[in-house]
Amino acid sequence: IQNNTERSMRKAVLKQNKSWAPITLLAGQLIAQVTAILSLFLIDWTASTIAISLFVYISIMLGITMGYHRYYSHKAFKMPKWIEYYLLFFAHIAMFGPAITWVANHREHHKYVDTEKDPHSPHYRGWLMAYAGQVLIDIDFKLVRDLLKDNLHRMQVKYYWHVIIVYAAILFSINPMLLIYAWLVPAGFAKLIGSLVFTYSHRGKKANSDTWVGIITLGEGFHDKHHVNARTALWHPLDLGGQLIRMIDSNAKIQ
């Protein structure tokens, strides 16, 4: 029964990746990024709207660096379920795709890091593919057998856009401008800033640590330390995601 479930899940994800998923995710990311850039010039920001956007941005970045990356991709620490759900939700609304596809892509990156087989090497695939092409990559399901067995991740794939539509509808019903402040702007900046790790911090055919990138990505920019040992949870004293992990799991390995 379990094997049948995994096969059906692989087929579902494969069908999405060959049809609507890449287009809708790229479109969503593009809309968010354009909105984020235009907001700098066209919106009269206030202390409250800045605080809302900053909160959602930080939550999204933690959802990626702590959730998708260190927890799901590398199993670097343990955490309570409510924190997992919190991180998963904010990573979800960033429109980077389900954890299954993100993790498969990232594990393949580590398997072939900065070689011709690396799915987002800026040297071999080009800057544009490294920046925006993650959702266009075919998935190697052998790398995510653990997630395919998890009902939470199967549900995320099945209801991916449903969750985002409900979130957008709730924001709109409260105040239409929240679509900008509490979703599109922080998601857009999360993509613009987070992608520096795939592009700028993987220059010269190797992973590099850049303090300024590490700070604005809440830890992701300390990248060469991560590639030395992917299972470590804390990569630098200024690695905010890693510092929070150390508070959550005292047994997490610290570099």
C-alpha positions, 0 to 999 in steps of 0.5 A: 500500500505504501509503495502504491501511495509513493508511486501515485505521489510521484506521478502527481508531482511529475504531472504538476512539474510537466504542466501548470506548476512551473508556469504558475510558480514563476508567474507568482514569483515574478508578480511578487518581485515586481510588486516588491520593487515598485513598492519602494517608489509607489507606496507611502510606507508607515511604521505599521506596514513596515512592521507587517512586511518585516514580520512576514519577510522574516517568517518566510526566510526562517521557513526556508532556512530553518524549515525547507533547508536545515530541517527537511533537506538535511535533518539537522535538528528536531523541533516541536510540531507547531514550529514545523507547521509555522515554518512550513506555512510561511515557506509555502506562501513564498511561492517557492514550491512544495517542500518535496520539490525544493528539497529534491532540488537542493539535495541534488545540488549538494550531491553534484555541487558546482559541477555540470550536474548541479541543478542550479550552478551559475557557472554551468547553468547560467545566472538566470537558471540559477536565479529563477530556474529551480521550478523548471528542474526535473525531480529525482524522486529517489532523493526525497523518498522520506518526504514522499512517505509523509502525509503532510508533504503529500497534502502540501503538494495536493493543496498548494495553491488552495492554501495560498488562495485562502491566505490571499482571500483572508488578507483581502477580506481584512484589508486589500492592501494587506495583499501587498504588505503581508504577502507580495512584498515580503515574498518578492524580497524573499526571492530577490534576496534569497536567490543571492545564495544561488548566484552571488554566493556560488561564484567561482565554481564554489560556495562562498560565505558573505557576511552581508548576504548571511545577515539579510538571509538570516543565515543562508549566506554563510554558505561555504561553512554549510557545504563543509558539513551540511548536517550542522545547524549553526554556521556563524555567530550571525546566523540567526536561523542557526541561533534559533535552532540552537535554542530549539534543539540543544542537541543540534550539531554546532559548527 
